[in-house]
């Protein structure tokens, strides 16, 4: 984790939450510096606003990008990207979807994950995939219909 991420993580922890991810992206011609925070008990808008207020002065001293940007603090959501091994560890027992490099999509309950492999319980049984074969992964939520 780089220096800015570590400083942001400390601020987030002061609010009883964990830093999930940070991304910089362009949306509608605007640069957005997005900080995702998580907590087992959930993250509400008030806590996001409090964290944002505390991170903002830090970014005045350590600008995350050159030029104008908007800071956003939010929860990664019910369906969230799994990019780091820590993300997979937090999603143990949840329903996830992995997209393999050959574009195949596989859904199942995440049983185990480490830097080399991901193990899912799919409708076909226990399946193991090499981390190097996974293009992307996310949690999925099945809405009751």
Residue pairs with C-beta under 8 A, 6 or more apart in sequence:
1 9
3 62
4 58
4 62
4 64
5 19
5 22
7 58
7 62
8 19
8 22
8 35
8 55
8 58
9 18
9 19
11 51
11 54
11 55
11 58
12 18
12 19
12 35
12 37
12 51
13 19
14 54
15 37
15 47
15 50
15 51
15 54
16 39
17 37
17 38
17 39
17 43
17 47
17 51
18 37
18 38
18 39
19 35
19 36
19 37
20 36
20 37
20 38
20 76
20 80
20 87
20 90
21 36
21 76
21 81
21 83
21 84
21 87
22 33
22 34
22 35
22 36
22 64
23 34
23 36
24 31
24 32
24 33
24 34
24 64
24 65
24 69
25 31
25 32
25 34
26 32
30 68
30 69
30 70
31 65
31 67
31 68
31 69
31 70
32 69
32 70
32 71
32 72
33 59
33 64
33 65
33 69
33 70
33 71
33 72
34 72
34 73
34 74
35 51
35 52
35 55
35 71
35 72
35 73
35 74
36 73
36 74
36 75
36 76
36 80
37 43
37 47
37 48
37 51
37 73
37 74
37 75
38 75
38 76
38 90
39 47
42 75
43 74
43 75
48 73
48 74
48 75
49 73
51 73
52 71
52 72
52 73
55 71
55 73
56 71
59 71
78 139
78 141
79 138
79 139
79 140
79 141
80 87
80 138
80 139
81 87
81 136
81 137
81 138
82 88
82 91
82 96
82 137
82 138
82 139
83 137
85 113
85 114
85 115
88 110
88 113
88 118
88 137
89 113
91 110
91 139
92 110
92 111
92 112
92 113
93 109
93 110
93 111
94 109
94 110
94 139
95 107
95 108
95 109
95 110
95 139
95 140
95 141
95 142
96 107
96 108
96 109
96 110
96 120
96 137
96 138
96 139
96 140
97 105
97 106
97 107
97 137
97 138
97 139
97 140
98 105
98 106
98 118
98 120
98 129
98 134
98 136
98 137
99 105
99 134
99 135
99 136
99 137
100 106
100 129
100 133
100 134
100 135
101 133
101 134
101 135
103 135
106 120
106 122
106 127
106 129
107 120
107 122
107 140
108 120
108 121
108 122
108 123
108 127
109 120
109 121
110 118
110 119
110 120
111 119
111 120
111 121
111 126
112 118
112 119
113 119
114 131
115 131
116 130
116 131
117 128
117 129
117 130
117 131
118 128
118 129
118 131
118 134
118 137
119 126
119 127
119 128
119 129
120 126
120 127
120 128
120 129
121 127
